Amino acid sequence: MPPLPEPWLRGPVPGVAPALQPAAHALLQVTEDLLPLLRTLTQAEVWTRPGGSAPIGFHVAHLTGSLDRLCTYARGEPLSEAQRMALSCERTISEDPPPPADLVGRLERALADALAQLRTVRAEDVFATRAVGRAQLPSTVIGLLFHGAEHSARHAGQRDRLPHGPRREPGPRDDAGGVRAGLPGPDVGQVLAGRAITTDSDP
């Protein structure tokens, strides 16, 4: 059986407003690319630091928490105490690393919840304004949801820094010029020292 094309080449995602289709396609891509790989990795592989950069476990945990927080802001809600605690734990997660199964379960729920939320957004509400964090920084529903999707894809791309693992077979995406490659992996300390992660405005 020939491989499926990437989600963005399969047509509209049912129930999602046209303006949010790119976000839905990106989240589906993360679901299909990252979850199967994570299920094959050992504890050591998830938490190894290739070339001294952040382990894939950190990227998965940060992706999961960020997506949850951005979806919360997109609903017009503040972060809960549990979400603030989760953000704090992301900063030190490598000190007491959870097993891969825990990371997979949390990521799977976060992606499913985000896709379900996309289906609830009415077309007329896509550009509604939203405030982010204690500073009440300005954004919109589409801005938050799109950032949640592209931020997830960026961190999911770190899977390509692993020395081995399953890869999607070449498909129609190659004819369309679609190329995916891992971005340079930042050091955890550098990521956490960044401005965004120091406040609850961080995704």
C-alpha positions in Angstrom: 0.0 0.0 0.0 1.5 3.4 -1.0 2.1 5.8 2.0 -0.5 8.4 2.8 0.4 11.9 1.8 1.0 14.3 4.7 -2.1 15.7 6.4 -2.0 19.0 4.6 -2.4 17.1 1.3 -5.5 15.1 2.4 -8.0 17.9 2.3 -9.8 19.8 5.0 -10.1 18.4 8.5 -13.8 17.9 9.2 -15.3 20.3 11.7 -12.4 22.8 11.7 -12.9 26.4 10.5 -11.1 27.1 7.2 -8.7 29.6 8.8 -7.6 27.0 11.4 -7.0 24.2 8.9 -3.2 24.7 8.9 -3.1 24.4 12.6 -5.1 21.2 12.5 -2.9 19.7 9.8 0.3 20.6 11.8 -1.1 18.9 14.9 -2.1 15.8 12.9 1.5 15.7 11.5 2.9 15.8 15.0 0.6 13.0 16.1 1.5 10.8 13.2 5.3 11.4 13.3 6.1 11.7 16.9 3.9 9.3 18.9 4.8 6.1 16.9 8.5 6.9 17.4 8.2 7.6 21.1 6.6 4.2 21.6 9.7 2.5 20.3 12.3 4.3 22.5 13.8 3.2 25.7 14.2 5.4 28.8 17.9 5.9 28.0 17.1 7.0 24.4 14.4 9.4 25.5 16.7 11.1 27.9 20.0 11.0 26.1 21.5 14.4 25.2 22.8 14.2 21.6 25.9 16.4 21.4 25.0 17.9 24.8 21.7 19.4 23.5 18.3 18.9 25.1 17.0 15.3 25.3 13.9 14.4 23.3 12.1 13.9 26.6 12.5 17.6 27.4 11.1 18.6 24.0 8.1 16.3 24.4 7.3 17.5 27.9 7.6 21.2 26.9 5.6 20.6 23.7 2.8 19.0 25.8 2.7 21.7 28.5 3.0 24.6 26.0 0.1 23.3 23.8 -2.1 22.9 26.9 -1.3 26.4 28.1 -1.8 28.0 24.7 -5.2 26.3 24.2 -6.2 27.5 27.7 -5.4 31.1 26.7 -7.2 30.6 23.4 -10.4 29.7 25.4 -10.0 33.0 27.3 -9.1 31.3 30.6 -6.2 31.9 33.0 -3.7 29.2 33.8 -4.7 27.0 36.7 -2.4 26.3 39.7 -1.8 22.8 38.3 -0.7 24.3 34.9 1.7 26.7 36.7 3.2 23.8 38.6 3.6 21.8 35.4 5.5 24.7 33.8 7.8 24.8 36.8 8.4 21.0 36.6 9.3 21.3 32.9 12.4 23.3 33.9 13.9 20.5 35.9 12.3 17.4 34.3 15.6 15.9 33.4 16.5 15.6 37.0 13.8 13.1 37.7 12.8 11.9 34.2 9.5 10.2 33.8 9.3 6.9 31.7 8.5 7.2 28.0 5.0 5.7 28.5 4.1 8.7 30.8 5.3 11.2 28.2 3.4 9.4 25.4 0.2 9.4 27.4 0.3 13.1 28.2 1.3 14.1 24.7 -1.5 12.0 23.2 -4.1 13.6 25.4 -2.8 17.1 24.7 -2.8 16.6 21.0 -6.3 15.1 21.0 -7.6 17.9 23.2 -6.1 20.5 21.0 -7.7 19.0 17.9 -11.0 18.8 19.6 -10.8 22.4 20.7 -10.1 23.5 17.1 -13.4 21.9 16.1 -15.3 24.0 18.7 -14.0 27.4 17.4 -16.6 29.1 15.2 -15.4 30.9 12.1 -16.7 34.3 13.5 -14.6 33.8 16.7 -11.3 33.0 15.0 -10.0 36.6 15.3 -11.4 37.3 18.8 -8.9 39.0 21.1 -7.3 37.1 23.9 -4.9 38.2 26.8 -1.9 36.1 27.7 -0.3 35.7 31.1 -0.1 38.0 34.1 1.0 40.8 31.8 -2.2 40.4 29.7 -0.2 40.5 26.5 -2.4 40.9 23.4 -3.2 38.0 21.1 -6.1 36.4 19.3 -7.7 32.9 19.1 -6.1 32.2 15.8 -2.7 33.6 17.0 -2.6 31.3 20.0 -3.8 28.2 18.2 -1.5 28.7 15.3 1.4 29.2 17.6 0.5 26.1 19.5 0.6 24.1 16.3 3.8 25.5 14.9 5.6 25.4 18.3 4.6 21.7 18.6 5.9 21.0 15.1 9.2 22.7 15.9 9.8 20.6 19.0 8.6 17.4 17.3 11.3 18.1 14.7 13.9 17.3 17.3 13.2 13.6 16.7 15.5 13.7 13.7 18.4 14.3 16.0 18.1 10.7 17.4 20.6 8.3 16.0 17.9 5.9 14.8 14.1 5.4 14.9 11.2 4.9 12.5 10.8 7.4 9.7 7.9 8.0 7.4 8.5 6.6 3.9 8.8 9.2 1.2 5.4 10.1 -0.2 3.6 12.7 -2.2 5.0 15.5 0.1 8.4 15.1 -1.6 6.9 16.1 -5.0 5.4 19.2 -3.4 8.7 20.3 -2.0 8.0 19.3 1.6 11.2 18.7 3.5 11.4 18.1 7.2 14.7 18.1 9.0 15.6 18.4 12.7 16.5 21.9 13.8 19.7 22.4 15.8 19.0 21.2 19.3 19.3 23.9 21.9 20.9 23.3 25.2 18.3 23.0 28.0 19.9 25.8 30.0 19.7 28.1 27.0 16.1 27.3 26.4 15.1 27.8 30.0 17.1 31.0 30.3 15.0 32.5 27.5 12.7 35.4 28.2 9.5 33.6 27.4 9.9 30.7 29.9 10.4 33.0 32.9 6.8 34.0 33.1 3.4 32.4 32.9 3.2 34.1 29.5 5.4 31.3 28.3 3.7 28.8 26.0 
